[in-house]
Amino acid sequence: MNQDQLKLAVAQAALDYIAPKLAANSVLGIGTGSTANFFIDGLAALKSQFKSAVASSEASAKRLRGHGILVQDLNDTNGLDLYIDGADETNANLELIKGGGAALTREKIVAAAAKEFVCIADESKQVETLGQFPLPVEVIPMAREYVARELSRLGGTPIYREGVITDNGGLILDVEGLSITAPCELERQINQITGVITNGLFALRPADILLLGTASGVKTLKASD
Ligand SMILES: O=C(CO)[C@H](O)[C@H](O)COP(=O)(O)O
């Protein structure tokens, strides 16, 4: 199976996982990226079984609406039942790096508001220690170089993702060369830097369940399985 086939398989597994949990008033948080897109396309068939979706990006909102799924503003909901999204990296604790698609801040907000976070990823995303994938950090534009200097002091090499402006008007620095052995601590530390909107570590709010696409089928993993 190639990577796209693995992504499709985990998207289908996520649809099977959430289907029995859906109710007429369910509001779903929906992520961003190619794996999430497979999920959104499959979700169209279930649209009569839940109320609405809150999207973690304008791109996902557009795709959801294209399938006739009602998209709500998070502020108009009373929280989310489930959040389904991909990841750039995951470790055994289901701590993640996200933000390869520059949607990390809204993804983190949607994750925070959700009762259950279902992560869907192919096996290339599984690592022992987070940090092989450069850690995205969203910053206020005028703080870009200041934040970059502070991130260098933490031992990383920040690279400005040129030409990218997030849905929030922020910029992205991708921090290379980090070996993240204490993800919660680093997540807090980076968020303390003035000018940082948020960073792509999902350790303080990790996934609750990981559906991992492997050559031998989709595995269902919980933290430290
Ligand atoms: O965090 C994300 C977007 O900001 C995505 O979940 C992450 O980049 C994975 O993307 P893909 O499913 O295309 O591999």
The ligand as a MOL file (V3000), in Angstrom:
LIG
                    3D

  0  0  0     0  0            999 V3000
M  V30 BEGIN CTAB
M  V30 COUNTS 14 13 0 0 0
M  V30 BEGIN ATOM
M  V30 1 O -1.3570 19.4590 11.2540 0
M  V30 2 C -1.8070 19.3960 10.1350 0
M  V30 3 C -2.1640 20.6050 9.3580 0
M  V30 4 O -1.8100 21.7880 10.0190 0
M  V30 5 C -2.0150 18.0730 9.5000 0
M  V30 6 O -2.7830 17.2720 10.3470 0
M  V30 7 C -0.6710 17.4240 9.2750 0
M  V30 8 O 0.1430 18.3120 8.5390 0
M  V30 9 C -0.8000 16.0890 8.5410 0
M  V30 10 O -1.1520 16.3190 7.2270 0
M  V30 11 P -1.3890 15.1320 6.1970 0
M  V30 12 O -2.6110 14.4040 6.6430 0
M  V30 13 O -1.5710 15.8370 4.8690 0
M  V30 14 O -0.1530 14.2580 6.1870 0
M  V30 END ATOM
M  V30 BEGIN BOND
M  V30 1 2 1 2
M  V30 2 1 2 3
M  V30 3 1 2 5
M  V30 4 1 3 4
M  V30 5 1 5 6
M  V30 6 1 5 7
M  V30 7 1 7 8
M  V30 8 1 7 9
M  V30 9 1 9 10
M  V30 10 1 10 11
M  V30 11 2 11 12
M  V30 12 1 11 13
M  V30 13 1 11 14
M  V30 END BOND
M  V30 END CTAB
M  END
